[in-house]
Amino acid sequence: MEDINFSSNVVYNNLQILRSTYPFITISSAGKSVLGKDIPVIRVGKGQKEVFYSAAIHANEWITYIILLEFLHEYCYAIQNNSTIWGFSARKLFESVSIYIMPIVNPDGVDLVTSSIPASSQIYKQAQKIANNFPNISFTDGWKANIRGESFINFHFLVFKK
């Protein structure tokens, strides 16, 4: 079995596969991270009821995006194959509910703790300097501070169209 670095690139690569496999989903961007990475949002469904799921808000929560992407795949597979998910008709859910999924809210933090940002880089050193202000949170294990000591997302708030 191959070791996988679960960086933000895994999310972006999986979203490309999901988009080509399930053309009924829409993928857009809620904005950019401090380091310029997209904050993806996926919509599945056409209903007026709306549900929002998010993952990987804090850097060490990277494993949550894997679970959310797996849910997305299973749900889409059930829709495409006219089957059920947890005993519910996936097609009926698709028609009555719009599900919005933001699988990686903090790609910069995820990349930091998964060692995708080199320790020798200026960004890493900046993050480490900020982390020094939080001695009770070890760096990079458990690190929750953001890259520049400011909000890690420049959101362009979404208006979800029905």
Summary of the structure (lengths in Angstrom):
residues: 162
radius of gyration: 17.4
end to end distance: 43.5
largest distance: 52.7
contacts: 472
relative contact order: 0.21
helix: 37%
strand: 21%
